[in-house]
Amino acid sequence: MARVEEYIKLVVAAISRGDWPLQLPIHGSDKMMTWKAANQRRKCLLLFHLLAKSHALLRTNTTSTKRDIYYEDVSLWGNQPVLDSTVTQMTRLLNIPRRCLNIGATSKGLVAGSLNFLDGDGKLVDCQSPTGILIPNDVDKLSQFRSKAFHILLVEKDSTFQKLIDDKIESFIGECILITGKGYPDVNTRRFLRRLWDELQLPALALVDADPHGISILAVYRFGSQNLEDIEHLSTPQLRFIGLQPSDIEPLHIPDEAKLPLTQRDRSLIDSLTQRPSVTENQLLHEQLTVLRRLNCKVEIQGLTKIHPQFLSRTYLPAKIQSKSWI
């Protein structure tokens, strides 16, 4: 809270002096954050408003989601992306994770399988559900994680997540914990995965599409996003890429009707991924992107049903886990 108060004082002092352009030091560094253009004056006011909101949350020991803050004053923010960018700007300026400012995000991820824990109110949550349960918003307040699982299986898509539950995946690979962020993951799902790793120390395996977007999603979970708001509490470096690996496309003889040609957007994303330090430093992951470009096609996880409706659950995942064929 002291850091928030410090920056509130800096902003108030700058406004009272009529400073413009406005410059504020980024906490813990010798860099400055600068607002120059006339249309950025409103952004400064929004930042000040959000600092005051965060201070009130910290002072009263309460939390609020970005969505809640937006709907408290829709006319002020105009749209959700404006608030999102202001939150990101504030975390960069203060050099502190959003969770430490008592501002959270609304979860969209699901979890199912051999896991139970206590939520922020001390209530027992059992994840043995036929459809999965919503990952709580207050991930850092969860406690007493208990599981008999052998693995954590992170699944890119909700449809694959549901199919694995329906197929009773635990019958083929043993007790496990299933998680999905339903595509590009929200902060709570990423934080939940990291907490599971920290608390349970179970192998964490990622199941994503054999396409640039699937590998990009894997990279967000494993290395963090390109957003400076990310600090290591959101990434899970121990996460391993179990499939669908592009190098599996030819050996599995996946039917042509399950293959889709790469688009220009796909190729651009491959180029972008191969230039990221986290990928260039991982030769095996880099090679998977090279394979994608060479094959000039992509395959979604659902494409494995063209081999057999339960090929993923009965054959592919058990074989991968038994041979430890992950990256």
Salt bridges, closest charged atoms under 4 A:
GLU5 OE2 - HIS55 NE2 2.84
ASP19 OD2 - ARG17 NH2 2.68
GLU72 OE1 - LYS53 NZ 3.14
ASP84 OD1 - LYS66 NZ 3.32
ASP140 OD1 - ARG99 NH1 3.74
ASP140 OD1 - ARG191 NH2 2.68
ASP167 OD2 - LYS163 NZ 3.29
ASP198 OD1 - ARG194 NE 3.10
GLU199 OE2 - ARG195 NH2 2.67
ASP209 OD2 - LYS157 NZ 2.76
GLU229 OE2 - ARG98 NE 2.76
ASP230 OD2 - ARG190 NH2 2.40
ASP248 OD2 - LYS320 NZ 2.91
GLU250 OE1 - ARG294 NH2 3.28
ASP256 OD1 - LYS259 NZ 3.55
ASP266 OD1 - HIS213 NE2 3.49
ASP266 OD2 - LYS298 NZ 2.80
ASP271 OD1 - ARG293 NH2 2.55
GLU300 OE2 - LYS157 NZ 3.46
